[in-house]
Amino acid sequence: MQDGVVSVAVVDADRARAAIVEEGLRAAGIPRVAIVPDSPDLLDRLVALAPDVVVIALDSPSRDVLEQMFRVSRVVERPVAVFVDRSDAATMQAAIDAGVSAYVVDGLKPERVRAIVDMAVMRFNAYSRMRRELEDAKTALADRKTIDKAKGLLMARKGLSEEDAYALLRRTAMNEKKRMVEIAQAIITAAELF
């Protein structure tokens, strides 16, 4: 099993099907497996359990189930693997859009559970890394825009060149032990007041 995966929550209304998943997980060396019935308090129970991975087994996901998967993947922020007996392309796409890391149709066999859970964890980690990188890029772009706006204000108000305005921002940030974007935002806020 992937490093760090020691607990799995299995969500299934069908106890016999949940037992198949549980058997595969225990055979794969997962020390803690909790069977969680699909109930109105599912999210609360999953948050309380804080599993490393959530496995959901279904006959065929309905719109309500897809909405619940979306909430589970967002609130619990864990890899989610879904096993279904039957599906279609639109349902698969909706599950992926909901944040499901692995979606397996008609493949619920105890000997396959470990590989599928491993893949769900790897895909979740890759997606999380890409999401963090995207957020970092968005933040850097927003910071760059803020710094450029502050440079423009300094250039217009103080008659500085672009290089001198940047140097002033940088020097002020170092002297005040703050990030340049914080100084830039303070300049923009002050300019808006006057």
C-alpha positions as CSV (number, residue, x, y, z in Angstrom):
1,M,0.0,0.0,0.0
2,Q,1.2,3.6,-0.6
3,D,3.2,5.1,2.3
4,G,0.9,6.5,4.9
5,V,-2.3,4.7,4.0
6,V,-3.3,3.0,7.2
7,S,-7.1,3.6,7.2
8,V,-9.8,3.3,4.7
9,A,-13.5,4.1,5.0
10,V,-15.8,2.0,2.9
11,V,-19.1,3.6,2.1
12,D,-21.7,1.1,0.9
13,A,-25.4,0.4,1.7
14,D,-24.8,-3.2,0.6
15,R,-23.1,-5.1,3.5
16,A,-22.1,-8.0,1.3
17,R,-20.4,-5.8,-1.3
18,A,-18.7,-3.8,1.5
19,A,-17.3,-7.1,2.9
20,I,-15.6,-7.8,-0.5
21,V,-13.9,-4.4,-0.4
22,E,-13.0,-4.9,3.3
23,E,-11.5,-8.3,2.5
24,G,-9.4,-6.9,-0.3
25,L,-8.1,-4.1,1.9
26,R,-7.3,-6.3,4.9
27,A,-5.5,-8.8,2.6
28,A,-3.5,-5.8,1.2
29,G,-2.3,-5.0,4.7
30,I,-4.5,-2.1,5.6
31,P,-4.8,-2.2,9.4
32,R,-7.9,-0.1,9.8
33,V,-11.0,-0.5,7.6
34,A,-14.3,1.1,8.7
35,I,-17.6,0.3,7.0
36,V,-19.7,3.4,6.8
37,P,-23.3,3.0,5.7
38,D,-24.6,5.6,3.2
39,S,-26.6,7.8,5.5
40,P,-27.6,11.4,5.9
41,D,-24.7,12.0,8.4
42,L,-22.1,10.4,6.0
43,L,-20.0,13.6,5.8
44,D,-19.9,14.0,9.6
45,R,-18.9,10.4,10.1
46,L,-16.2,10.6,7.4
47,V,-14.8,13.8,9.0
48,A,-14.8,12.1,12.4
49,L,-13.0,9.0,11.0
50,A,-10.5,11.0,9.0
51,P,-9.5,8.0,6.8
52,D,-6.6,8.1,4.5
53,V,-8.8,6.9,1.6
54,V,-12.5,6.7,1.0
55,V,-13.9,3.8,-1.1
56,I,-17.5,4.1,-2.3
57,A,-19.2,1.0,-3.7
58,L,-22.5,1.4,-5.6
59,D,-24.8,-0.3,-8.0
60,S,-25.2,2.7,-10.3
61,P,-24.6,6.3,-9.1
62,S,-27.6,8.6,-9.2
63,R,-27.5,12.4,-9.4
64,D,-27.9,12.6,-5.6
65,V,-25.0,10.1,-5.1
66,L,-22.8,12.2,-7.5
67,E,-23.6,15.3,-5.5
68,Q,-22.7,13.5,-2.3
69,M,-19.4,12.3,-3.9
70,F,-18.7,15.9,-4.7
71,R,-19.2,16.9,-1.1
72,V,-17.2,14.0,0.2
73,S,-14.2,14.8,-2.0
74,R,-14.3,18.5,-1.1
75,V,-15.0,18.2,2.6
76,V,-12.9,15.2,3.4
77,E,-10.1,16.1,1.0
78,R,-8.9,12.5,0.6
79,P,-8.5,10.2,-2.3
80,V,-11.9,8.7,-3.3
81,A,-12.2,5.4,-5.2
82,V,-15.6,4.5,-6.6
83,F,-16.6,1.0,-7.6
84,V,-19.9,0.7,-9.6
85,D,-21.7,-2.2,-11.1
86,R,-22.8,-0.3,-14.2
87,S,-22.3,3.2,-15.6
88,D,-22.2,5.4,-18.6
89,A,-19.8,8.0,-20.0
90,A,-21.8,11.0,-18.6
91,T,-21.9,9.5,-15.1
92,M,-18.1,8.7,-15.3
93,Q,-17.4,12.3,-16.3
94,A,-19.6,13.7,-13.5
95,A,-17.8,11.5,-11.0
96,I,-14.4,12.7,-12.2
97,D,-15.7,16.3,-12.1
98,A,-16.8,15.6,-8.5
99,G,-13.2,14.8,-7.6
100,V,-13.2,11.1,-7.6
101,S,-9.7,9.7,-8.0
102,A,-10.6,6.3,-9.3
103,Y,-13.8,5.1,-11.0
104,V,-14.0,1.4,-11.6
105,V,-16.9,-0.2,-13.4
106,D,-17.7,-3.9,-12.8
107,G,-14.3,-4.5,-11.2
108,L,-15.0,-5.2,-7.6
109,K,-12.7,-8.2,-6.9
110,P,-10.8,-8.4,-3.6
111,E,-7.4,-9.0,-5.4
112,R,-7.9,-5.7,-7.4
113,V,-8.8,-3.4,-4.5
114,R,-5.2,-2.7,-3.4
115,A,-4.0,-1.7,-6.9
116,I,-7.0,0.5,-7.4
117,V,-6.7,2.2,-4.0
118,D,-2.9,2.8,-4.7
119,M,-3.8,4.3,-8.0
120,A,-6.5,6.5,-6.4
121,V,-3.9,7.8,-3.9
122,M,-1.3,8.5,-6.6
123,R,-3.9,10.3,-8.8
124,F,-5.2,12.3,-5.8
125,N,-1.6,13.3,-4.9
126,A,-0.8,14.3,-8.5
127,Y,-4.0,16.4,-8.7
128,S,-3.4,18.0,-5.3
129,R,0.1,18.9,-6.4
130,M,-1.2,20.4,-9.7
131,R,-3.9,22.4,-7.8
132,R,-1.3,23.8,-5.4
133,E,1.0,24.7,-8.3
134,L,-1.9,26.4,-10.1
135,E,-2.8,28.4,-6.9
136,D,0.8,29.4,-6.5
137,A,0.9,30.6,-10.1
138,K,-2.3,32.6,-9.6
139,T,-0.9,34.1,-6.4
140,A,2.4,35.0,-8.1
141,L,0.5,36.6,-11.0
142,A,-1.7,38.6,-8.7
143,D,1.4,39.7,-6.7
144,R,3.2,40.7,-9.9
145,K,0.2,42.8,-11.0
146,T,0.0,44.5,-7.6
147,I,3.8,45.2,-7.7
148,D,3.5,46.6,-11.2
149,K,0.6,48.8,-10.2
150,A,2.6,50.2,-7.2
151,K,5.6,50.7,-9.5
152,G,3.4,52.7,-11.9
153,L,2.2,54.8,-9.0
154,L,5.7,55.5,-7.8
155,M,6.9,56.3,-11.3
156,A,4.0,58.8,-11.8
157,R,4.1,60.4,-8.3
158,K,7.8,60.5,-7.7
159,G,9.1,60.7,-11.2
160,L,11.1,57.5,-10.9
161,S,12.2,55.1,-13.6
162,E,10.8,51.6,-13.5
163,E,14.1,50.2,-12.1
164,D,14.2,52.9,-9.4
165,A,10.6,52.3,-8.4
166,Y,11.3,48.6,-8.2
167,A,14.4,49.2,-6.1
168,L,12.5,51.5,-3.8
169,L,9.8,48.8,-3.3
170,R,12.4,46.2,-2.7
171,R,14.5,48.3,-0.3
172,T,11.3,49.3,1.7
173,A,10.2,45.7,2.0
174,M,13.7,44.6,3.2
175,N,13.8,47.5,5.8
176,E,10.3,46.7,7.1
177,K,10.9,42.9,6.9
178,K,7.8,42.5,4.8
179,R,7.1,41.0,1.4
180,M,7.2,43.3,-1.6
181,V,3.6,42.7,-2.4
182,E,2.6,43.9,1.1
183,I,4.5,47.2,0.5
184,A,3.0,47.5,-3.0
185,Q,-0.5,46.9,-1.6
186,A,0.1,49.6,1.1
187,I,1.1,52.1,-1.7
188,I,-1.9,51.3,-3.7
189,T,-4.2,51.7,-0.7
190,A,-2.6,55.0,0.3
191,A,-2.9,56.2,-3.3
192,E,-6.6,55.3,-3.3
193,L,-7.2,57.4,-0.1
194,F,-5.6,60.5,-1.6
